Amino acid sequence: IYLRFLEYQMEHSNECKKNFVAVYDGSSAIENLKAKFCSTVANDVMLDTGVGVVRMWADENSRLSRFRMLFTSFVD
């Protein structure tokens, strides 16, 4: 699965413990964390499994944070 962020805006960026988008490959277990974005840029991500989990965390002061994503699935 290929993930591309079409839009990404993180209020209070660089406060990485409070505001971030996390991408997991396979399940949401911490060992499957593939990428974590908390700055002003979110890069494309390629997942190896057929399951991806995307979580956004934002504190109360960052309610206007948002992202829009496009995914593409590849089959052998």
Secondary structure, 3 states (H helix, E strand, C coil): CEEEEEEEECCCCCCCCCCEEEEEECCCCHHHEEEEECCCCCCCEECCCCCEEEEEECCHHHCCCEEEEEEECCCC
